[in-house]
Amino acid sequence: MTTVHIRVPATSANLGPGYDALGLALSLYDDIDASLADGGGVEVVVTGEGAGELDTGEGHLVVKAMRAAFDRMGTPQPDGIRLRCHNRIPHARGLGSSSAAICAGILAARALSRNGDLTDDEVFALADEMEGHPDNVAPCLAGGLTIAWTQHSGAPRMVKLVPDASIRPVVIVPATRLATETARGLLPKDVPHKDASFNAGRAALLIAALTQRPERALLLAATEDRLHQDYRAPAMRESADLVERLRAVGVPAVVSGAGPTILAFSTSDSQDLIAPEVGNDWHIQLMDVDPVGANVQVPETR
């Protein structure tokens, strides 16, 4: 059997004001080995995050994404799928674990298919369709800093940018989990025009700060948000309180995705400010921005 290896990065969406549009790829990865068999059904081995919790059959999200990709390519479904998943991305924490699984499954199916193919745009479209919004799948596939949007036709699009080399993301992960559906359910259907205008300006400023002027004061102003974080605060009170404390001492901190993980942009003059505000119940990890996104390794045939 041919086995393909897929590495997919964690991602942080929104980045404060860029709700459902901005995303960042992080240097934290899930590794998946995938192969097809002539029979035997589906076998999934999970180690790391989700071991003993995730479905190890047809209900596994990587398997579902592979099945969806085979259908999209018009390729007959294989009799057997074998997966070995070593997960490092925490689940239900706002770090894109579901996007990573979806992207991994689609790319695995494309690499293993003999009679079908998907373009990169089609991979992105299917991943967006399965995830429901493009802000996490875009950086997972492309790496770097991404701006994602949806055309009037419904097709997702993205632009990839390269953050300044001095930008170091810090993820602050709590022990508690929060389902994305729960966090989204707290958002109002309408927001004041002044808040929408406020966020549009801050999102534009954030792009400038991350790519051209990574100054702490500018990043602090650029990560202000009025569209989603305050509305979601009741579901993650400890995260909201920690974001407030970090920002009060000058650290550009936001809720990562739907939370409850916190993302802070660490600059040379702010790293020492983070740890004193964080208690022992949180895991702090300094990361890099992943520059390439999902990586597929296919063994050479001789």
TINUVEX-199366 format. One record per residue (C-alpha): residue in one letter; z, y, x. Coordinates in pm, whole numbers, plus 50000, padded with zeros to 5 digits. Last residue first. Example, Ala and Ser with C-alpha at 12.3 -4.5 7.8 and 13.67 -1.06 7.14 Angstrom:
BEGIN
S507144989451367
A507804955051230
//
This chain:
BEGIN
R491135032551042
T492895052450770
E495145081550864
P498475082450683
V498775110450425
Q501315138350482
V501705164350210
N503645196750262
A504885219149984
G505575254950088
V504245270150410
P506545298150529
D509995285550426
V512255316150437
D515165307650661
M518625297150554
L522315305650588
Q524405281950378
I527655289950198
H529275263049982
W531675277049724
D535115264949611
N536715277849931
G536445313949823
V533675339149899
E534425376249955
P535525371850317
A532385351150391
I529825377650297
L530695408950497
D530145393750842
Q526465387750763
S525845424050658
D524815443350970
S522185419351100
T520715415150754
S521535388350500
F519795388650165
A522175371849925
L521355344749672
I524045332649433
T524035298449269
P524965297448897
G522225304448826
A519085309248615
G517095317848926
S519465327449206
V521965353249081
V521785383849302
A523345397549621
P522375426849845
V525705429850036
G527215464850041
V530925458349989
A530655463949612
R527525442349605
L529505412649727
R532275418249473
E529835421849182
V527885390649283
L531205372149305
D532205383048952
A528845372048809
S529125338448979
E532675333048852
R531665342848497
M528775318848476
A527925314648105
P529355348948014
A527195364948289
R523855355548136
Y523325388747956
D524445407948265
Q521945388948485
H518885391648261
L517065424648224
R519185451548390
D518755443248758
E519585459149094
T518035440949391
A516075471049520
A519155493349555
L520915468149779
L517715460349966
L517285497450046
A520855500850170
R520555469050376
E517275478750541
P514445453650527
R511705480150530
Q508235464350527
T508075430350355
L511415425950181
A512035462950119
A508525470149990
I508585440249755
L512065450449641
L510915485849560
A508275472449323
A510895450649154
R513295480249133
G510735502448965
A509765476348708
N513445468648652
F514305504448555
S511275507048326
A512345475648141
D515885489348117
K514645522947984
H512525505047721
P515605487847584
V515435449747571
D514115426347302
K514495389047233
P517945388847389
L518785364647671
L521645340147622
G519375310447549
R517775314147890
A521055305148060
T521585274547842
E518005262747890
T518355266448267
A521295242348262
L524345253948454
R526235234248716
T529645238748874
A530455231749240
P529285266249339
V526435273549581
I526195304949793
V522675307149933
V522035330950221
P518485343050275
R517655357050619
I515215386350634
S514595397150993
A511105381951000
D509885406050730
P508725387150423
V505175372650414
L503415376650080
K501755351249852
V499945362449537
M500015340549229
R498075332148914
P498875312548600
A496155305848339
G497085315047982
S493775332047910
H495535365847908
Q496465357548268
T499965346648363
W501895361148655
A503365350948988
I504445371949286
T505345350349582
L507485353149894
G506905325850149
G505805290950055
A502665282149861
L503585252449643
C507335258149606
P506765295649609
A504515293149299
V506485265549122
N509585287249088
D508065318748932
P505425300148729
H507055294448390
G507305264048161
E507935237548426
M505315213048298
E502635238948230
D503395257448553
A503015225048750
L499735217948569
A498395252848644
F499465251949008
V497785218249064
E494685231348887
D494595261749115
D494965239149420
T492005218849295
L492665185149138
D490915152749218
G490015119249071
N488725085049163
R490905073749450
S494175090249352
L497015087649605
A496905123349737
R496445138549392
A499245116949250
A501605127149530
L500715163949482
I501515162149111
G504775143549170
A505985166649447
C505205197849244
I507195184548948
A510145173849162
A510285207249344
S510025226449018
S512915206048880
S515095213249184
G514295250449176
L517445265149331
G519205277349016
R522155253249031
A521135226148786
H520525201349068
P521255208249434
I518215205749664
R518865179449934
N517125149949772
H515875119049952
C513465102949710
R511895068749766
L509255062149505
R507205031549411
I504755032849123
G503195002248960
D500494995548707
P498605027148799
Q497375050448522
P493615052848513
T492345085648663
G491085112748430
M492365139248670
R494665154448407
D495905119748309
F496685111048671
A498455144548707
A500605138948398
R501595104348522
M502535118448863
A504585145848697
K506445120448484
V507115099148794
V508505129248982
L510665137448678
H512265102848661
G512085090148303
E509655062248387
G512295045148601
T515165054648830
D516675080748598
L518925104448789
E522705101348810
G523525075249074
A521945096349344
G521295131049206
E521535149249538
G521375125349833
T519575092249789
V517285081649507
V515315048949493
V512685047549221
E510855016149108
V508255017948833
G506414987748695
G505914956148895
G502174956348927
D499204965149144
A501284989849347
L501125027249414
S502985046449681
A505265076549708
D507675087949980
I509575119149871
D511515144050080
D513485172149912
Y513935203250121
L516055233450212
S514335260550417
L513805283750120
A510735295049926
L511105328449746
G510095337949394
L509175368849196
A507685369348846
D509945354148579
Y512425382948626
G511655403448935
P514765425548913
G517275402549087
L515455378249314
N513765364048999
A513365328849140
S514955311049435
T513145280949572
A513985247649732
P511215233549942
V508965203049890
R508195175650142
I505755148750030
H505075116550221
V502205094550114
T502375056650120
T499245035350113
M500005000050000
//
